[in-house]
Amino acid sequence: MDRQQIIDEMRRAQTDFHGLVDRSGAADLRRRTDGTRWTNRQLMFHMVFGYLIVRTLMPLVHLLGRLGWSRRFAATLNAAWRPFHRINYLGSCGGGLVLSPRRMAGLMDLTIRALTRRLEGETPAQLALTMHFPTRWDPYFRPTMSVLDVYHYGTEHYDHHHRQLTIR
């Protein structure tokens, strides 16, 4: 996957999210999802949160990729997978309560714009930086990921959870 494909995918997800918000009624948002304990509204927040994670991770991936200290960092995070999953679950429960779907869409817009700007400015050398990741935290985290892989992760995460929505 190249830079432009990842940008196109992020924009597709952004457009798709607006479509979800536009067609979701109150009953849709309260309905349970397929394969998670979240409601559709909570899962929609979690889908946006995946892109927020990418935005937050970027400075860390750049730093640890340059320093080469990521193996121990990933091992430490892997050891803490249980509390992470609990916090991840509860955070999306809370985020889904606090933010309306319209606000989630606005947050998605801001985040995708920021990620796109940053990705467009990355040099080939920056995109090739790698770090180790805690594979117990997410099925789309691979043992080693490049900066470009991390940008792509947001949409992999989004698409995975999109399939779990039960919005009609």
N, C-alpha and C positions, 0 to 999 in steps of 0.2 A: 504494500500500500504506500502511495506517495503522499506528499504534502497536500496537493490539490484534492486528491480523493478523500483525505481525512477532513479537509475543510468542507467539501461537498456533503459528506456524511453528517457532519455536525449541523450544517444548515438544514439538511433533510429532517433530522431529528427535531430541530427547532420548529420547523414548519409543522411537522407531525404533532408536536406537543400542543401547539396552538389549536390544531384541529381537535385534539382530545378535549381541551378545555372548552371549545365552542360547542361540542356535541354532548358534553356530559351534564346530565341533570343531577339534581340532589340525590335521587335514588341510586343513580350510577355511582356517584362518589362514595356513598355509604356501603355499597355492595363489597363483599369479600372478594379477594383476588383468587386466582387459581395457583395454588402451590406456595402461598405465603400466609402469614398471619395478619397482614395488613389489609386495610380497605383500599379501594382504588385511589382514593384521595391521598392516603398515606404513601402508597406506592408511587404515585405521580411525584410527590415530593422527593422520594428516594431516587427517582430517575433523574431529577434535576440535581440532586445532591451528588450523584456520580460525576457530573461535570464540575461541580464545585471542588470535589476531591482532586480532580485533575489539575485545576487551577492552583490549588494549594500545594500539590505535590511538585509542581514544576521547579521551584527554586531548590527544593531538596534533591530532586533527581539530578539537577545540574551540579550542585555542590558535591554530593556523594559520588556522582559519576566522575568528577574530576579528581577527588581525593582517593577514591578506591576503598572507602570504608564501609561499603554497603552490606557486605556479607554478614557481619555481626549485627548490624542494625536490623536486617531482615530476620535473622534468627531470634533476636529479642522480641520483635513484633509477633513472630509466629508463636512464641511461647505464651503470648498474651492474647491468643485468639478468642478465648471464651469471653473475657470482659469486652473485647472489641465487638463481638457479635451482639452482645446484650446492649451496649451503647448504640450501636448501629440501628438495632431494632427500635429502641426507645426514642432515639433522636428523630427517626422518620415518623414515629407516632406523633411526637410533639410538633415536628415541622408541618405535618399534614393538618394539625389542628390550628396552628398559629397562622399559617399562610393560606390565603384563598387561592383557588386555582389560577385566577387572573394574576395575582402577585407571583405565584410560582412561574407563570409564563414570562412575566417581566424579569424575574431573576434569571430564568433560562436565557432570555435575550441578552442581558448584560454579560452573562458568563460566556456564552458562545461568541459574542463580539470580542471580548477580552482574549479568549483562547485563540480565535482566528488571527487577531492582530499579532499576538505573541508568536504563533506558529509561522506566520508569514515572515517574521523577522529573524527566525532561527537560521543559523548557518548550517551547512551540511555537517560540519564537525560537531556542532551542538546537538543536532538531531541524532547523531551516532553515539553520543554518550550513553553509557549503560549503568544500571545499578541492579542489585539483587532486590527481590520483592518477597513479602510474606505470603506465600502461596496458600496458607490456611485462611487467609482473610477474604479471598475472593476467587471464584473459579476462573476468572479472566486474568488474574495475576500469574505471570510465568516466572520461573526462578530468576531469570535475568531479562530485563526489559530496557529498550532504548528510549530516549526522549520521544521519538516518533511513535513508538509502541504505546507510550503513556497517553499521548494525545488520542490515539485510536481507542484506547481502553474506554473512554467516556461513552462512545457510541456503542461499543460492544455491550457495556453494562446497560445502557438505555434500551437497546434492542432486546436483550434477554428479558428484562422486566416488562417491556411492552407486551410480550407474548403472554404474560401472566395477568394482564388487566382483563377485567370482565365487563368492560364498557360496551354497550350494545349500539 
